[in-house]
Amino acid sequence: MMNRAVFGLGARAAATAARAPVLSPAQALRAQQRFASSSSQSSQSAFGKTKGEAALWFAKAAAASAVVGVSLSTFVLTDERLEPLAQGAASLMAAAGMPTAHAFSTGDNGLHPPHWPWDYNKPWATFDHAALRRGYQVYREVCAACHSMDYIYWRNLVGVSHTEEEVKAMAAEYEYQDGPDENGDMFMRPGKLSDPMPRPYVNDNAARKANGGALPPDLSCIVRARHGDADYIFSLLLGYCEPPAGVTVREGLHYNPYFPGGAIGMARSLYDEVVEYEDGTPNNASQLAKDVTQFLAWASYPEQDQRKKFGFKTIGITAMILTLAIWWKRFKWSHVKSKKFVFQPNAVCARCDCEPMYL
């Protein structure tokens, strides 16, 4: 009979093993030799008997592929032969009403702005609140003359760039229409925290008339609304230059390569020392543009700091839950994975008490 340790063979498997033929040592040796020869033959690569032959085969294949590819691109698939096919395909797509792709034009779409290393874009960094305070000062003294921020309220500045008392004092400098009063009349009152930022013009028509027909956009979400985000705003503010040869800009417009079309109605507004910072920060044009761009980025993404804080909390809690889940899984399955199934055959044949059998 055969002993079984933890989970042995079933009755049918044990009977089959008991009826297995007994091989002599010579027969067992020949069987092992045949198995070894078949294994060595199957291990030979289809690309050669040795690794050197296989490497040589791959080198020849790579060289042949390179020769064929260069020959096709040089003599067969030339631009002169492919251009009629491309034009025919474009005509068919246009006739079928399918959208077609066009080459990017710097003159029509504007120069792509370079990427600037904004610190607040790092996952662990927040907005520089001192820069936000300086950026609001630049907006108030320069940009607010033409641009509005309808979706930013005075209360949004509290705890971000100014204290509550400072914001109340700034809001009280402007008058807002309110009412009606007990007589049904509208009246003017000082601003308060619940009021939006004041608009420079009464309506859009007045803004167009004052700016030569161009409508200054609202800056509440200007960073979010432009391709390139803060990189585009910063590059646009400092990108004014003389038009290149062959480019003419009509009177009243200004050349800026980062603006689509190159001609923009807004003149350059940021120069060195145009704003005097309260904290003594150098007030060159680059610093002014950087601070006001960061302020406009905060206006477009006011929830960014809170979102990053929630993200780190989520990552931490998820990591703890994942660690606990892995430990619980290993604990629950450890007794199953640590089991060993051992098969111990008898030292002698069960039928005739002969020498140990070779299976």
C-alpha positions, 0 to 999 in steps of 0.5 A: 500500500502507499502512505499519504501525508496530508491529502493523498491520492484518491482510490482510483489514482492509488490503484493505478499507481499500484498497477504501474509496470516495474522497470529494471535499472537498465530500462530506467537508465535508457528512459532517462537518456531518451528524455534528456536527448529529446529535451536538448533537441527541443531546447535548440533555437529555430534560428541556430544551434548556438547563441552565436548562430542566432545572433548572426541570423538576427544581425542579417535580418536587421541589415536586410530590413534596413536595406529594404526600408531605405530602398523603398523610401528612396526609390519607390515611396517618394514625395512625387509619387505620394503627393497625388495620392494624398491630394486624391484622399483629401479631395475624397474626404472633403467631398464626403464632408469629413473633417480635414487636418491643416498644418499649424500656422504660427501667424494664425494661431500665435507663437506657442509659449515656452514652459515656465517653472511655476512653483505652484504647479508642483504637487506639494507646493501652494500659491505664494500668497505674498505674490498673490498680494503683489499680483492683485496690486498690479491688477488694481493699478494697471489691469483694472482700468480695462479688464473686469473680474466679474466672478471674483468677490471681495470676500474671496481675497480674505485669508488669501492675499489680505486680511478681512479688515483690509478687504473691507476697507478696499471694498468701501472705496467703491460705490455700488447701486442697491435698493430699492429703499422704502420709497422704491428708489435705488441708492448708492452705498459703499461696497462690502465683502459680498460685492463683486469686483467693480467693472471698469465700464457700464456695459460691453458697448462702452468698453468697445467704444473706449478701446477702438472696437476691441472688447477687453476680456474678463480676467476671472478665468482667463488662465483657464480659458487660454491654451498654455494657461499661465505660460501664455499670459506671462509670455503675452504680457512680455512678448510685445516687439516690432513686427518682422519684415513683411508684416504690417499692423494697422493703426491702433493695433500692436504686434505680439507674436503670442497672440493669434494673428499677431495683432492685438488691440491691447498695448503693452502695459507693464514696464519697469517701476510702473508699480511700486510694491509695498514690500520692497520687491524689485518691480521690474517688468518681469516681476510684475508680469510674474506676480499678476499672472500668478494672481490670475492663475489663483482667480482661475483655480482658487480651489487648487490648494484645497484640492492638493490637500485633499489629494494628499489625505486621500493618498495617505488613507488609501495607502493605509487601507491597502496595507491593511488589506494586504496584511488581512489577505496574507493572514486569511490565506497563510494556512492554505499557502503554507500547506505541503502535499507530500507523497511517500511511496513504499520502499518495496513493491506492494505486489511481490515484495521486490526491490524498489520500483522505478516510476 
